[in-house]
Amino acid sequence: PWAASGRSLSLGRDEGLTKILFDEATGQIIGCGIVGPNAGDLIAEAALGIEMGADAEDIGLTIHPHPTLSETIGMAAEMYAGTITDLIAPKRIPPR
């Protein structure tokens, strides 16, 4: 959620969302959805990640300047990897 993004808060637009989809078997990024102001400016990083076969660690270790909306890409990847420090990650429910 963009409510954790310093840039979205400074813009007064914290209703956005960045969601990255990863292949459970390989860990590689397979899709991304971004909703919010300037979402079109952010999707390029996700598209590059798909093309390069990046995984959550690759995206999370990429430098995302602060405060920018691009941080939401890194936060989404870190959330998946379980390495996020900016938010409390929800507990994952194992698939049945």
CNS distance restraints for C-alpha pairs under 8 A (distance, minus, plus):
assign (resid   1 and name CA) (resid   5 and name CA) 7.89 0.50 0.50
assign (resid   1 and name CA) (resid  14 and name CA) 7.76 0.50 0.50
assign (resid   1 and name CA) (resid  15 and name CA) 7.46 0.50 0.50
assign (resid   1 and name CA) (resid  16 and name CA) 6.35 0.50 0.50
assign (resid   1 and name CA) (resid  17 and name CA) 4.77 0.50 0.50
assign (resid   1 and name CA) (resid  18 and name CA) 6.59 0.50 0.50
assign (resid   1 and name CA) (resid  72 and name CA) 7.72 0.50 0.50
assign (resid   2 and name CA) (resid   8 and name CA) 6.26 0.50 0.50
assign (resid   2 and name CA) (resid   9 and name CA) 7.96 0.50 0.50
assign (resid   2 and name CA) (resid  14 and name CA) 5.06 0.50 0.50
assign (resid   2 and name CA) (resid  15 and name CA) 6.25 0.50 0.50
assign (resid   2 and name CA) (resid  16 and name CA) 5.15 0.50 0.50
assign (resid   2 and name CA) (resid  17 and name CA) 5.63 0.50 0.50
assign (resid   2 and name CA) (resid  18 and name CA) 7.50 0.50 0.50
assign (resid   2 and name CA) (resid  72 and name CA) 6.74 0.50 0.50
assign (resid   3 and name CA) (resid   8 and name CA) 7.01 0.50 0.50
assign (resid   3 and name CA) (resid   9 and name CA) 6.68 0.50 0.50
assign (resid   3 and name CA) (resid  14 and name CA) 4.73 0.50 0.50
assign (resid   3 and name CA) (resid  15 and name CA) 6.86 0.50 0.50
assign (resid   3 and name CA) (resid  16 and name CA) 7.77 0.50 0.50
assign (resid   4 and name CA) (resid   9 and name CA) 7.85 0.50 0.50
assign (resid   4 and name CA) (resid  86 and name CA) 7.15 0.50 0.50
assign (resid   4 and name CA) (resid  87 and name CA) 7.16 0.50 0.50
assign (resid   5 and name CA) (resid   9 and name CA) 6.30 0.50 0.50
assign (resid   5 and name CA) (resid  14 and name CA) 7.59 0.50 0.50
assign (resid   5 and name CA) (resid  67 and name CA) 7.33 0.50 0.50
assign (resid   5 and name CA) (resid  68 and name CA) 7.59 0.50 0.50
assign (resid   5 and name CA) (resid  69 and name CA) 6.80 0.50 0.50
assign (resid   5 and name CA) (resid  71 and name CA) 7.11 0.50 0.50
assign (resid   5 and name CA) (resid  72 and name CA) 6.73 0.50 0.50
assign (resid   6 and name CA) (resid  10 and name CA) 6.15 0.50 0.50
assign (resid   6 and name CA) (resid  66 and name CA) 7.60 0.50 0.50
assign (resid   6 and name CA) (resid  67 and name CA) 5.44 0.50 0.50
assign (resid   6 and name CA) (resid  68 and name CA) 7.26 0.50 0.50
assign (resid   7 and name CA) (resid  11 and name CA) 6.21 0.50 0.50
assign (resid   7 and name CA) (resid  66 and name CA) 7.72 0.50 0.50
assign (resid   7 and name CA) (resid  67 and name CA) 4.91 0.50 0.50
assign (resid   7 and name CA) (resid  68 and name CA) 5.09 0.50 0.50
assign (resid   7 and name CA) (resid  69 and name CA) 5.87 0.50 0.50
assign (resid   8 and name CA) (resid  12 and name CA) 6.12 0.50 0.50
assign (resid   8 and name CA) (resid  13 and name CA) 5.13 0.50 0.50
assign (resid   8 and name CA) (resid  14 and name CA) 5.12 0.50 0.50
assign (resid   8 and name CA) (resid  68 and name CA) 7.82 0.50 0.50
assign (resid   8 and name CA) (resid  69 and name CA) 6.61 0.50 0.50
assign (resid   9 and name CA) (resid  13 and name CA) 6.03 0.50 0.50
assign (resid   9 and name CA) (resid  14 and name CA) 5.64 0.50 0.50
assign (resid  13 and name CA) (resid  36 and name CA) 7.96 0.50 0.50
assign (resid  13 and name CA) (resid  37 and name CA) 7.52 0.50 0.50
assign (resid  15 and name CA) (resid  36 and name CA) 6.78 0.50 0.50
assign (resid  16 and name CA) (resid  34 and name CA) 7.51 0.50 0.50
assign (resid  16 and name CA) (resid  35 and name CA) 5.26 0.50 0.50
assign (resid  16 and name CA) (resid  36 and name CA) 4.17 0.50 0.50
assign (resid  16 and name CA) (resid  37 and name CA) 7.19 0.50 0.50
assign (resid  17 and name CA) (resid  33 and name CA) 7.98 0.50 0.50
assign (resid  17 and name CA) (resid  34 and name CA) 5.77 0.50 0.50
assign (resid  17 and name CA) (resid  35 and name CA) 5.27 0.50 0.50
assign (resid  17 and name CA) (resid  36 and name CA) 6.55 0.50 0.50
assign (resid  18 and name CA) (resid  32 and name CA) 7.46 0.50 0.50
assign (resid  18 and name CA) (resid  33 and name CA) 5.94 0.50 0.50
assign (resid  18 and name CA) (resid  34 and name CA) 4.48 0.50 0.50
assign (resid  18 and name CA) (resid  35 and name CA) 6.53 0.50 0.50
assign (resid  18 and name CA) (resid  72 and name CA) 6.22 0.50 0.50
assign (resid  18 and name CA) (resid  73 and name CA) 6.49 0.50 0.50
assign (resid  18 and name CA) (resid  76 and name CA) 6.52 0.50 0.50
assign (resid  19 and name CA) (resid  32 and name CA) 5.65 0.50 0.50
assign (resid  19 and name CA) (resid  33 and name CA) 5.20 0.50 0.50
assign (resid  19 and name CA) (resid  34 and name CA) 6.32 0.50 0.50
assign (resid  19 and name CA) (resid  73 and name CA) 7.91 0.50 0.50
assign (resid  19 and name CA) (resid  76 and name CA) 6.15 0.50 0.50
assign (resid  20 and name CA) (resid  29 and name CA) 6.99 0.50 0.50
assign (resid  20 and name CA) (resid  30 and name CA) 7.85 0.50 0.50
assign (resid  20 and name CA) (resid  31 and name CA) 5.91 0.50 0.50
assign (resid  20 and name CA) (resid  32 and name CA) 4.31 0.50 0.50
assign (resid  20 and name CA) (resid  33 and name CA) 6.43 0.50 0.50
assign (resid  20 and name CA) (resid  46 and name CA) 7.93 0.50 0.50
assign (resid  20 and name CA) (resid  73 and name CA) 7.75 0.50 0.50
assign (resid  20 and name CA) (resid  76 and name CA) 6.31 0.50 0.50
assign (resid  20 and name CA) (resid  77 and name CA) 6.78 0.50 0.50
assign (resid  21 and name CA) (resid  29 and name CA) 5.84 0.50 0.50
assign (resid  21 and name CA) (resid  30 and name CA) 5.63 0.50 0.50
assign (resid  21 and name CA) (resid  31 and name CA) 4.89 0.50 0.50
assign (resid  21 and name CA) (resid  32 and name CA) 5.79 0.50 0.50
assign (resid  22 and name CA) (resid  27 and name CA) 5.55 0.50 0.50
assign (resid  22 and name CA) (resid  28 and name CA) 5.33 0.50 0.50
assign (resid  22 and name CA) (resid  29 and name CA) 4.32 0.50 0.50
assign (resid  22 and name CA) (resid  30 and name CA) 5.35 0.50 0.50
assign (resid  22 and name CA) (resid  31 and name CA) 7.00 0.50 0.50
assign (resid  22 and name CA) (resid  55 and name CA) 7.48 0.50 0.50
assign (resid  22 and name CA) (resid  56 and name CA) 7.64 0.50 0.50
assign (resid  23 and name CA) (resid  27 and name CA) 5.00 0.50 0.50
assign (resid  23 and name CA) (resid  28 and name CA) 5.40 0.50 0.50
assign (resid  23 and name CA) (resid  29 and name CA) 6.33 0.50 0.50
assign (resid  23 and name CA) (resid  30 and name CA) 6.21 0.50 0.50
assign (resid  24 and name CA) (resid  28 and name CA) 7.89 0.50 0.50
assign (resid  27 and name CA) (resid  55 and name CA) 5.34 0.50 0.50
assign (resid  27 and name CA) (resid  56 and name CA) 6.81 0.50 0.50
assign (resid  28 and name CA) (resid  50 and name CA) 7.53 0.50 0.50
assign (resid  28 and name CA) (resid  53 and name CA) 5.77 0.50 0.50
assign (resid  28 and name CA) (resid  54 and name CA) 5.44 0.50 0.50
assign (resid  28 and name CA) (resid  55 and name CA) 4.14 0.50 0.50
assign (resid  28 and name CA) (resid  56 and name CA) 6.93 0.50 0.50
assign (resid  29 and name CA) (resid  46 and name CA) 7.89 0.50 0.50
assign (resid  29 and name CA) (resid  49 and name CA) 6.55 0.50 0.50
assign (resid  29 and name CA) (resid  50 and name CA) 5.51 0.50 0.50
assign (resid  29 and name CA) (resid  53 and name CA) 6.75 0.50 0.50
assign (resid  29 and name CA) (resid  54 and name CA) 6.01 0.50 0.50
assign (resid  29 and name CA) (resid  55 and name CA) 5.57 0.50 0.50
assign (resid  29 and name CA) (resid  56 and name CA) 7.04 0.50 0.50
assign (resid  30 and name CA) (resid  50 and name CA) 5.85 0.50 0.50
assign (resid  31 and name CA) (resid  46 and name CA) 7.45 0.50 0.50
assign (resid  31 and name CA) (resid  47 and name CA) 7.98 0.50 0.50
assign (resid  31 and name CA) (resid  50 and name CA) 7.14 0.50 0.50
assign (resid  32 and name CA) (resid  43 and name CA) 7.58 0.50 0.50
assign (resid  32 and name CA) (resid  46 and name CA) 6.32 0.50 0.50
assign (resid  33 and name CA) (resid  43 and name CA) 7.96 0.50 0.50
assign (resid  34 and name CA) (resid  39 and name CA) 5.66 0.50 0.50
assign (resid  34 and name CA) (resid  42 and name CA) 7.72 0.50 0.50
assign (resid  34 and name CA) (resid  43 and name CA) 7.11 0.50 0.50
assign (resid  35 and name CA) (resid  39 and name CA) 5.84 0.50 0.50
assign (resid  38 and name CA) (resid  42 and name CA) 7.03 0.50 0.50
assign (resid  39 and name CA) (resid  43 and name CA) 6.56 0.50 0.50
assign (resid  40 and name CA) (resid  44 and name CA) 7.76 0.50 0.50
assign (resid  42 and name CA) (resid  46 and name CA) 7.60 0.50 0.50
assign (resid  42 and name CA) (resid  69 and name CA) 7.59 0.50 0.50
assign (resid  42 and name CA) (resid  70 and name CA) 6.12 0.50 0.50
assign (resid  42 and name CA) (resid  73 and name CA) 7.85 0.50 0.50
assign (resid  43 and name CA) (resid  47 and name CA) 6.25 0.50 0.50
assign (resid  44 and name CA) (resid  48 and name CA) 6.11 0.50 0.50
assign (resid  45 and name CA) (resid  49 and name CA) 6.17 0.50 0.50
assign (resid  45 and name CA) (resid  73 and name CA) 7.97 0.50 0.50
assign (resid  46 and name CA) (resid  50 and name CA) 6.27 0.50 0.50
assign (resid  46 and name CA) (resid  73 and name CA) 7.70 0.50 0.50
assign (resid  47 and name CA) (resid  51 and name CA) 6.27 0.50 0.50
assign (resid  48 and name CA) (resid  52 and name CA) 6.03 0.50 0.50
assign (resid  49 and name CA) (resid  53 and name CA) 5.93 0.50 0.50
assign (resid  49 and name CA) (resid  54 and name CA) 4.86 0.50 0.50
assign (resid  49 and name CA) (resid  55 and name CA) 7.67 0.50 0.50
assign (resid  49 and name CA) (resid  59 and name CA) 7.38 0.50 0.50
assign (resid  50 and name CA) (resid  54 and name CA) 6.29 0.50 0.50
assign (resid  54 and name CA) (resid  58 and name CA) 5.68 0.50 0.50
assign (resid  54 and name CA) (resid  59 and name CA) 6.82 0.50 0.50
assign (resid  55 and name CA) (resid  59 and name CA) 6.53 0.50 0.50
assign (resid  56 and name CA) (resid  60 and name CA) 5.94 0.50 0.50
assign (resid  56 and name CA) (resid  77 and name CA) 4.82 0.50 0.50
assign (resid  56 and name CA) (resid  78 and name CA) 6.62 0.50 0.50
assign (resid  56 and name CA) (resid  80 and name CA) 6.77 0.50 0.50
assign (resid  56 and name CA) (resid  81 and name CA) 5.88 0.50 0.50
assign (resid  57 and name CA) (resid  61 and name CA) 5.93 0.50 0.50
assign (resid  57 and name CA) (resid  77 and name CA) 7.13 0.50 0.50
assign (resid  57 and name CA) (resid  78 and name CA) 7.24 0.50 0.50
assign (resid  57 and name CA) (resid  81 and name CA) 6.72 0.50 0.50
assign (resid  58 and name CA) (resid  62 and name CA) 6.38 0.50 0.50
assign (resid  59 and name CA) (resid  73 and name CA) 7.58 0.50 0.50
assign (resid  59 and name CA) (resid  74 and name CA) 5.87 0.50 0.50
assign (resid  59 and name CA) (resid  77 and name CA) 6.07 0.50 0.50
assign (resid  59 and name CA) (resid  78 and name CA) 7.95 0.50 0.50
assign (resid  60 and name CA) (resid  74 and name CA) 4.76 0.50 0.50
assign (resid  60 and name CA) (resid  75 and name CA) 7.00 0.50 0.50
assign (resid  60 and name CA) (resid  77 and name CA) 5.45 0.50 0.50
assign (resid  60 and name CA) (resid  78 and name CA) 5.31 0.50 0.50
assign (resid  61 and name CA) (resid  74 and name CA) 7.69 0.50 0.50
assign (resid  62 and name CA) (resid  74 and name CA) 7.25 0.50 0.50
assign (resid  64 and name CA) (resid  68 and name CA) 7.54 0.50 0.50
assign (resid  64 and name CA) (resid  70 and name CA) 6.08 0.50 0.50
assign (resid  64 and name CA) (resid  71 and name CA) 5.17 0.50 0.50
assign (resid  64 and name CA) (resid  74 and name CA) 6.79 0.50 0.50
assign (resid  65 and name CA) (resid  70 and name CA) 7.40 0.50 0.50
assign (resid  65 and name CA) (resid  71 and name CA) 6.78 0.50 0.50
assign (resid  66 and name CA) (resid  71 and name CA) 6.92 0.50 0.50
assign (resid  67 and name CA) (resid  71 and name CA) 7.40 0.50 0.50
assign (resid  69 and name CA) (resid  73 and name CA) 7.97 0.50 0.50
assign (resid  70 and name CA) (resid  74 and name CA) 7.20 0.50 0.50
assign (resid  71 and name CA) (resid  75 and name CA) 6.13 0.50 0.50
assign (resid  72 and name CA) (resid  76 and name CA) 6.03 0.50 0.50
assign (resid  73 and name CA) (resid  77 and name CA) 6.41 0.50 0.50
assign (resid  74 and name CA) (resid  78 and name CA) 6.09 0.50 0.50
assign (resid  75 and name CA) (resid  79 and name CA) 5.97 0.50 0.50
assign (resid  75 and name CA) (resid  84 and name CA) 6.45 0.50 0.50
assign (resid  75 and name CA) (resid  86 and name CA) 7.64 0.50 0.50
assign (resid  76 and name CA) (resid  80 and name CA) 6.46 0.50 0.50
assign (resid  77 and name CA) (resid  81 and name CA) 6.23 0.50 0.50
assign (resid  78 and name CA) (resid  82 and name CA) 5.83 0.50 0.50
assign (resid  78 and name CA) (resid  83 and name CA) 5.03 0.50 0.50
assign (resid  78 and name CA) (resid  84 and name CA) 4.69 0.50 0.50
assign (resid  79 and name CA) (resid  83 and name CA) 6.36 0.50 0.50
assign (resid  79 and name CA) (resid  84 and name CA) 5.27 0.50 0.50
assign (resid  79 and name CA) (resid  89 and name CA) 6.18 0.50 0.50
assign (resid  82 and name CA) (resid  89 and name CA) 7.07 0.50 0.50
assign (resid  84 and name CA) (resid  88 and name CA) 7.59 0.50 0.50
assign (resid  84 and name CA) (resid  89 and name CA) 7.19 0.50 0.50
